[in-house]
Amino acid sequence: MLDQLAAAGKISFGNANSLRVKLEAAKKQFERGHSTPAVDQLEAFINHLDALVGSGQVLGVDVAEIRAFVTRYPGSVVVRSRLVEKHLPL
């Protein structure tokens, strides 16, 4: 998804790479059974995404699918709930 947005010029390649690194770090932490640092990485991802949207560097509509993916990524109801509560108020 990030590569597609970058290729379409909707996000810079540098920002796409920075976001990808955060997702990869979260995945590695989950694979090691370290859920707290994994969630921290996902929160860093969301914070970065929010900053990009807030600064007008990307449109919220363009990254909505990625945001939804991140809230499902861990596969844990508790983790998703924490992310949704903190970053995706209704």
Order of alpha helices (4+ residues) and beta strands (2+ residues): alpha-alpha-alpha-alpha-alpha
